[in-house]
Amino acid sequence: MTQFDFMGKRKAAYIISILLTVIALGALAVKGLSLGLDFTGGTQVEVSYAKAPSLDEVRDELGEAGFGNYSVQTFGADTDVLVRLQQTFDEGIGDQVISALRADGEQVNLVRAEYVGAQVGDQLRDQSGLGMLIALGVVALYVAFRFQYKFALGALISLGHDVIILLGFFALFGFDFDLTVLAAVLAVIGYSLNDTIIVYDRIRENIRRSQSNDLVKIFNDAVNQTLSRTLSTSGTTLLVLLALFFLGGDMIHNFSLALIVGVVLGTFSSIYVAAAMLLLVKLEREDLIPVKRENAVEDELP
């Protein structure tokens, strides 16, 4: 078993977490999320090339033609390209896109041009936010019931830490936030919670087995005992996600990126946020092992 002093470095980890959270909140407040067509609605134009084009060149041509807030990705075959524009649909939009893409003499044909309604409007966004709060509440009740309410506080703070930094990452770098990224955020919550439960289970078990009141050592032992499992799970998951990121195409590029960032955050937070947070909320042995009365009267005299 490894013997890294994780809890001894918790103050440095606190500083890193607070700094990342502040940067994320600042990016969300100043720049905000770059919402995709799934949230805003707009126009999508599908075109077909005679030979596979360079998507970077397609983007440059659209930018030079004056189009703004667009995304470009392959759609099926390498020669089929889907252009998504955050602007109102009109009858001539397809011809305008084709004219821009033919500027360098490319053989491009228009397949279709259509309006895409917002799949997630204001009402659904509000419902999603309410659903997220309800889900976190249920998580808190589950962890409090299975462990103790101080564990529930640590789990909620850990989950909030991961979600805020992940959203701030997308806001800071201006990556499109669409339904696939939202799905990735929900997956990150599940992944992070599962990792946290594993660590919490070992912490509870070690507290009940040990006669020591040195919780720092007990937490360190628990994290080290679960470290190989944590790193194996994270490592194999990251291998798959990296393959999706580099080979999966533009359709799932941001989805895989969100999961990569989320897995790294979830691994970090299960050690330095979820576990170390129990020290900040003053977890004690008595919270898990009730103190027995030593002078209880066994038989009441008549």
N, C-alpha and C positions, 0 to 999 in steps of 0.2 A: 504494500500500500504506500502511495506517495505521502510525503509529509510537508507539503507546502504550507506556509503560514499565511493563509488567505485572510483571516481576520486581523492579523497584524498589519495588513496593508489596506484595511477598510477605509481609513481616513483619506488616503489618496484616491481610492475608488469613489468615495463620496464626492470629492472635488470634481473628478471627471464626470460623474453622473449629473451633478448640479450644473456644471458648465455646459454639457451637451443639452440638457433640458432647457436652460436659458436660451441657448442659441436656437434651439428648435422652436420655442415659443416666440422668440423674436422674429424668426423667418415666417412663421404662420401669421403673426400679427402684421408684419410689414409687407411681405410679398404675397402671402396666402397660397393656397393650392392652385395649381394650374389644372383646372377641371377639364376633362375630356368631353367629347361629344355625347357620351352616355349621360352626362349631367347637364350639359348646356343645350344640346341639339345643334343642328347645322346641316351641312350638305356633304354628301360623299359622291365622288366621281371615280368610276372604275375604268381604267384604260388598258389597252393591250399593245405591247411592243412586238416588233418583229424579232428582236433578240433581247436577252436579259439586260436591262439597264442598270446603271449605278444609281442607287437610291440617293446618294449624296448629290449627284448631278441633278437629279429630278428636283430635289429640295432647292438647290441653287437656282434652277430655272424658274421655279414658282416664286421664289423670293425676288428675283430680278423683275418678274412680271407684276409685282406689287401685291401678291397675295400675302395675307398675314394669318397667324394662328392656324396653321395647317399641320397635318401629320401625313407621312408617306410610309407605306409598308407594302410588301408583296402580298398577293392575295391568291393563294392556290399555286399556280405555276410561277416560275421565276420571271416570266414575261408579262404577267398580269400584276398591275400596280393599283392600289387603292389610295386615293387622295381624299383626305377628310378635312373639310374647311368649316371653321366656326363662323359662318355667315349665312344670311338668309338665302334660301333657294330662289333662283330665277331661271327662266327658260334657256338663257344663253350661257349659263355657268359652265356647262360641259364643253361648249365650243371655245370658251375663253381659256380653259385649262389645256385643251388640245393645242390651241394656238401657241400657248406658252411653251409646251413641251416639244413642239415641232420647230422651235426657233433655231435649233442647231441641226436641222435636217433629219431628225429622227423619224422613223416610220411608226406613228402612233395612231391607234384607232380608239374611238370612244365606244365603250361597251354600254355604260348606263350612267345616268346622273339622277340623283334623287335626294329628297329631304329626309333627314333622320331626326325624328322627334326625341326629346329628352326622355330617356328611360327612367331617370331618377329626378323627379321634380322637387319643388320645395316641400310639398306634403310628404313625399316618400323619404326625403332627407331627414325631416323632423321625426318621422316614424323610425327610421334607422337609428337616429341618435337616441330615441327613447328605448328602442330595443337593445342598444348597446348598454345603456344604463341598467336596464332590467337584467341583462346577462351578467354584468359585473356584480349586481346585487345578489343574484343566485349563486355566483361563484363565491362571494363573501360568506353567504349562509352555509354553503357546502363545506368550505374550509373551516369555518368556525365550528360547525357541527362535528366534522371529522377530527379536527385538532383542538383549536382554542381560538378565541376571538383575536388575540394578538397575532396569531398566524394569518388570520383573515386580513388584518391590516397590512401585514407585510406582503401578502399575495396581491392585494389590490394596488398597492404602491408600485410593486414590481411590474404589473401589467400596464398601469398608467405610464410608467417610465418608458417601457418599450414602445407603446403606441405613439406617445407624444414625440419621441425622438425619430421614429420612423416617418411620421407625417411631416415633421420638420425637415427631415432629409429631402423629401420630395419637394417641399416648398422652397428650400434653400437653393436647390439645383434646377428648379423649374421643370422637373419631369412631369409628364401628363399623369393626372390622377383619374383613372376611369374605373369601371366596374371590376376589371380583373385585378387592379391594385387593391380595391376595397376587399375583394375576396382574399387577397394575400394578407391584408391586415388582420382579418378574422382568423386566418390560419395561424398567423404569428401568435395571436392571443392563446389559441389552443396549444400550440407548441410550447410557449413560455410557461403556461400554467402547468402542463404535464411535467416539465423539467423541475418546476418549483415544488410540486407535490412530491416528487422523488426525493429531493433534498430534505423537505420538511418531514417526511416519513422517517428518514434515517436520523434526523435530529431528535425527534420524539422518542424513537427507539433507544438511542444512546443515552438520553436523559433518564429514562426509566431504568436502564441497566446500570448506569454509573451511580456511585455514591458521592461523586465529587460535585461541588458547587461552582467549579471553574467552567462556566458556560462557553467562554472563548475557546478553550481547548476542545470541549465537546462539539462545538460547531465546526471547528477546524477538522476534527476527526471525521465528522459526518460528510463534509464537503469532499475531503480526500477519499473517503470510501466510495463515494458516488462519482468521482471524477472520471474514472475510466469509462463508465457507462455514458456519462454526459458527453465526453469528447468523442466516443465512438459513434453515438447517435448524431451529434452535430457534424462530425467529419463526413460520414456517409451521406447525410442529407445535403451537405454543401457540395459534394461531388456531383450529385444528381442536378442540383440547382445550377451549378456552373456549366454543366453540359447543356441545360436548357437555355441559359443566358447566352452562350456563345453559338449554339447550334439550333436553337429553337425558333429563330426568326423573329421579326418585329412584332408579331401578334402577341407574344408572351414575354417580350423583352422586359417591360416594366414589372410584370407579374413576378418573374424570376428574380429581378433585382430587389424588389420589395421583400421577397422571402429570404434572399441571401442576407440582407441587412438585418431582417427580423431574427433570423437564427443566431447571428452573432450577438445581437442585443439580448436575446433570450438566454443564451448561454452565460453571458456576463451578468445579467440581472439575477439569475437563479443563485449565483454565488454571492455577489457583492451587494445586491439590493434586497432580495427576498430573505436570504439567510442573515446578513448583517443587520437588516432592519429589526430583527427580533431583539438585538442588543439595545437598539435605540428605544424600543417600546418596553424595555425592562422586563423581558420574559424571565421567569424564575422557575425553579424546580416545582415549587408549590402550585404553579399554574397547571401542571400536568399530573402531579402526585399529591392528592389531598393529604393534609396533616391529620394523623390519627390522634384522638384524645388519649393521653396516657393515664389519666386518673378517672376513667369512666367507671361508674358504679355498676357492677355486674348484676347483683341481685338486690332488690329493694327490700329492706327489713320491714317486717310488719309493725 
